Amino acid sequence: MSHVPESAPDDPAAQTEGLERMDVEAARAAARHRHDPLVKTLGTVSELADQLQLTTLCGAVIAGGALGGRPDIARMGVRMMAAHVLANTVKRRIKNRLRRTRPRKMIEERDYQFEPGEAEGRHETSFPSGHTAGAVAVARIVAADRPALALPVTGFAALIAAVQVPRAKHYPIDVAAGAVLGLAAAWAVDRLLPPIPRHSQRKEHRMSDNATTSVSALFETREAADYAIEHLVQQHGLNRADIFAEPEGDRNTAGNRISGGDKGKGDAAEDAALRGAIKVSVDVAQDRVETVEATFREMGGQDITRR
């Protein structure tokens, strides 16, 4: 049985040992809940972040993107796989050179070691947390490639990391080291294999979808039409190049009378404000038609048609 030794309080080594002692005690206190049904359930769920399961998930994303004609999805899957493999490779190297007794064995057998050396079994591979490293690495890639999923995937990775301590699999420092390793792996992949730019993703998605529909609506003023266009671009990510605005019929022309605030001025322009409706047309994939129509209605569009 090995214990964390006592040392002088001003000694840097003593500070490190003091931190280790707090880490062990925190793990011991949290592990009291290891038999709780909720902890057991969350622990089972966290096994989705084990090496084989994460590899399967990344492979499924790659295959789904390739078979579905979505190169952006396939590339995200490749980036996920790269981050996962990198994090797992570094984690394995660390575990092979630094052995630390897992909390369950430390508690149940009153045996503890944390020292350089090759582990003699899984019960000595506590540092760092591989589940945390893999989950954080993959979640970080997904969040970068699909910002709309950032919150759920980050929350799920945090849950996987947090439950490792009460289920007596890891110490808090193991989890923190795993999180740092996962973030570092994702950072490296971002620089070696960057994601497809967002505007390119939209272009590729449109090119892969042959069912393009043109949706149009009439607006009473140019200002209303501009509001609708900006809403489609800013809120729904449509490409501005796929949106067209033009006068509706011959009535939308400038007259020859002075109008507006210039009336009565000597240098007033000899043209009138535009009259008639503005027609806004959008070329979109079939699955975005209802979104465009709803936006047109919300912005006051009339005579909404599709073709």
C-alpha positions in Angstrom: 0.0 0.0 0.0 1.4 3.4 -1.0 0.4 6.7 0.7 0.8 10.3 -0.3 3.8 11.4 2.0 3.8 14.4 4.3 6.3 17.2 3.5 7.2 20.7 4.5 4.3 23.1 3.6 6.7 25.6 1.8 8.2 22.9 -0.4 7.0 22.9 -4.0 6.8 19.1 -3.8 4.6 19.5 -0.7 2.2 21.7 -2.7 2.0 19.1 -5.4 1.4 16.3 -2.9 -1.2 18.4 -1.1 -3.0 18.8 -4.4 -2.8 15.1 -5.0 -4.1 14.4 -1.5 -7.2 16.7 -2.1 -7.7 15.0 -5.5 -7.8 11.6 -3.8 -10.1 12.7 -1.1 -12.5 14.3 -3.6 -12.6 11.1 -5.5 -13.2 9.1 -2.3 -16.1 11.3 -1.3 -17.7 11.3 -4.8 -17.3 7.5 -5.0 -19.8 7.0 -2.2 -22.5 7.5 -4.8 -21.1 4.8 -7.2 -24.0 2.4 -6.3 -26.7 5.1 -6.9 -29.0 4.0 -9.8 -28.6 7.4 -11.5 -24.9 7.3 -11.4 -24.9 3.7 -12.7 -27.2 4.7 -15.5 -25.2 7.8 -16.5 -22.1 5.7 -16.3 -23.5 3.2 -18.7 -24.5 6.1 -21.1 -20.9 7.4 -20.8 -19.6 4.2 -22.3 -20.7 5.7 -25.7 -17.4 7.6 -25.4 -15.3 4.5 -25.1 -12.8 3.9 -27.9 -14.8 1.4 -30.0 -18.1 3.3 -29.7 -16.6 6.6 -30.7 -14.8 5.0 -33.6 -18.1 3.5 -34.8 -19.9 6.9 -34.4 -17.2 8.7 -36.4 -17.3 6.0 -39.1 -21.1 6.3 -39.3 -20.9 10.1 -39.9 -18.3 9.6 -42.6 -20.4 6.9 -44.4 -23.6 8.9 -44.0 -22.1 12.0 -45.5 -20.5 10.0 -48.4 -23.7 8.1 -49.2 -25.9 11.1 -48.8 -23.9 13.3 -51.2 -22.9 15.6 -48.4 -19.1 16.1 -48.5 -19.3 18.6 -45.7 -20.8 16.0 -43.4 -18.2 13.4 -44.5 -15.4 15.8 -43.9 -16.8 16.5 -40.4 -16.7 12.7 -39.8 -13.1 12.5 -40.9 -12.2 15.4 -38.6 -14.1 13.7 -35.7 -12.2 10.5 -36.4 -8.8 12.3 -36.5 -9.4 14.1 -33.3 -10.6 10.9 -31.6 -7.6 8.9 -32.8 -5.1 11.6 -31.9 -6.5 12.0 -28.4 -6.6 8.3 -27.9 -3.1 7.8 -29.1 -1.6 10.4 -26.8 -3.7 9.1 -23.9 -2.4 5.6 -24.4 1.2 6.8 -24.4 0.6 8.6 -21.1 -1.1 5.6 -19.5 1.8 3.3 -20.6 4.3 5.6 -18.8 2.5 6.7 -15.8 0.5 4.4 -13.6 -2.2 5.5 -11.2 -4.5 3.2 -9.2 -8.2 3.7 -10.1 -10.4 5.0 -7.3 -12.5 1.9 -7.0 -9.4 -0.2 -6.3 -8.0 2.5 -4.0 -11.2 2.5 -2.0 -12.0 -1.2 -1.9 -8.5 -2.6 -1.5 -6.9 0.4 0.2 -4.1 0.4 -2.3 -2.9 3.5 -4.1 0.0 4.3 -6.5 0.7 7.3 -8.7 4.2 7.1 -10.1 6.1 6.6 -13.4 6.1 3.1 -14.7 4.2 0.8 -17.0 0.7 -0.2 -15.8 0.2 -3.8 -14.9 -3.5 -3.8 -15.6 -6.6 -1.6 -16.2 -6.8 -0.9 -12.5 -3.6 1.2 -12.8 -4.6 3.2 -15.9 -6.6 6.0 -14.2 -4.6 8.9 -15.6 -5.8 10.6 -17.8 -9.5 9.9 -18.5 -9.8 8.5 -22.0 -13.6 8.8 -22.0 -13.3 12.5 -21.3 -10.5 13.0 -23.9 -12.4 11.3 -26.7 -15.8 12.9 -25.8 -14.3 16.4 -25.6 -12.3 16.0 -28.8 -15.2 14.8 -30.9 -17.7 17.3 -29.3 -15.3 20.2 -30.1 -15.1 19.2 -33.7 -18.9 18.9 -34.0 -19.4 22.3 -32.4 -17.0 23.9 -34.8 -18.5 22.3 -37.9 -22.2 22.6 -36.8 -22.6 25.6 -34.4 -26.3 24.8 -34.0 -25.2 21.5 -32.2 -22.6 23.2 -30.0 -24.7 23.4 -26.9 -26.0 19.8 -26.8 -22.8 18.1 -27.8 -20.8 20.2 -25.3 -23.3 19.4 -22.6 -23.1 15.7 -23.4 -19.3 15.7 -23.3 -19.4 17.5 -19.9 -21.8 14.9 -18.6 -19.6 12.1 -19.7 -16.6 13.8 -18.0 -18.4 14.6 -14.8 -19.8 11.1 -14.1 -16.4 9.5 -14.2 -15.6 10.7 -10.7 -18.7 9.5 -8.8 -18.7 6.1 -10.6 -15.1 5.7 -9.2 -13.4 5.3 -12.5 -11.3 8.5 -12.3 -10.0 11.2 -10.0 -10.9 14.9 -10.7 -7.4 15.6 -12.0 -7.7 12.6 -14.4 -10.9 14.2 -15.9 -9.3 17.6 -16.1 -6.3 16.2 -17.9 -8.5 14.3 -20.3 -10.5 17.5 -21.1 -7.3 19.4 -21.9 -6.0 16.5 -24.0 -9.3 16.4 -26.0 -9.2 20.2 -26.6 -5.6 20.0 -27.7 -6.4 17.2 -30.2 -9.3 19.1 -31.7 -7.1 22.2 -31.9 -4.5 20.3 -33.8 -7.0 18.8 -36.2 -8.5 22.3 -36.8 -5.1 23.4 -38.1 -4.1 20.2 -40.0 -7.6 19.5 -41.4 -9.7 22.6 -41.2 -13.5 22.5 -41.7 -15.2 23.5 -45.0 -16.1 27.2 -44.8 -19.8 27.8 -44.0 -20.5 29.5 -47.4 -19.0 26.6 -49.2 -21.1 24.1 -47.2 -24.2 25.9 -48.4 -23.1 25.9 -52.0 -22.3 22.2 -51.9 -25.6 21.4 -50.3 -27.4 23.3 -53.1 -25.4 21.6 -55.8 -26.2 18.2 -54.3 -29.9 18.8 -54.3 -31.3 18.9 -57.8 -34.9 19.7 -56.5 -34.5 23.5 -56.5 -37.6 25.6 -56.3 -38.1 29.3 -56.9 -40.3 31.0 -54.3 -41.4 34.6 -54.9 -43.5 37.2 -53.1 -44.5 40.9 -53.6 -43.7 43.7 -51.2 -45.3 47.1 -51.1 -42.0 49.0 -50.6 -38.3 48.4 -51.3 -37.6 48.7 -47.6 -39.9 45.8 -46.8 -38.3 43.7 -49.5 -34.8 44.5 -48.1 -35.9 43.5 -44.6 -37.2 40.2 -46.0 -33.9 39.6 -47.9 -31.7 40.4 -44.8 -33.9 38.1 -42.7 -33.4 35.2 -45.1 -29.6 35.8 -45.2 -28.9 36.5 -41.6 -31.4 34.3 -39.8 -31.7 31.3 -42.1 -28.3 31.3 -43.8 -29.5 31.6 -47.4 -26.9 32.7 -50.0 -27.5 36.3 -51.1 -26.6 35.3 -54.6 -29.7 33.1 -54.8 -32.1 36.0 -53.9 -33.3 38.4 -56.5 -35.3 41.7 -56.2 -36.9 43.4 -59.2 -39.8 45.8 -60.0 -43.1 44.1 -60.5 -44.6 45.3 -63.8 -44.4 48.7 -65.6 -46.0 50.5 -62.7 -42.8 50.4 -60.7 -41.1 53.2 -62.5 -40.0 56.7 -61.6 -42.4 59.5 -62.8 -41.5 62.9 -64.0 -42.8 65.0 -61.1 -40.8 66.3 -58.1 -41.6 64.4 -54.9 -40.6 63.9 -51.3 -38.4 66.2 -49.3 -36.9 67.8 -52.4 -40.2 69.3 -53.5 -39.9 73.1 -53.7 -36.1 73.2 -53.8 -34.3 74.7 -56.8 -32.0 71.8 -57.3 -34.6 69.1 -56.7 -34.3 65.9 -58.6 -36.7 65.7 -61.5 -37.9 62.2 -60.6 -40.5 60.8 -58.3 -40.4 58.0 -55.8 -40.8 54.5 -57.2 -44.3 53.3 -57.4 -45.6 49.7 -57.5 -44.5 46.5 -55.8 -41.1 44.9 -55.5 -40.9 41.2 -56.4 -38.4 39.1 -54.3 -37.5 35.6 -55.7 -35.4 33.0 -54.0 -34.0 29.8 -55.5 -33.8 27.2 -52.7 -33.6 23.5 -52.2 -37.0 21.7 -51.7 -36.5 21.3 -47.9 -36.1 25.1 -47.4 -39.2 26.2 -49.3 -41.5 26.3 -46.3 -38.9 28.3 -44.4 -38.8 30.9 -47.2 -42.6 31.1 -47.5 -43.0 31.6 -43.7 -40.4 34.4 -43.7 -42.2 36.1 -46.6 -45.5 36.0 -44.7 -43.8 37.2 -41.5 -42.3 40.2 -43.4 -45.5 41.2 -45.1 -45.1 39.5 -48.4 -48.1 39.1 -50.7 -49.0 36.7 -53.6 -46.5 34.1 -52.4 -45.9 31.6 -55.2 -43.5 28.7 -56.0 -42.5 27.1 -59.2 
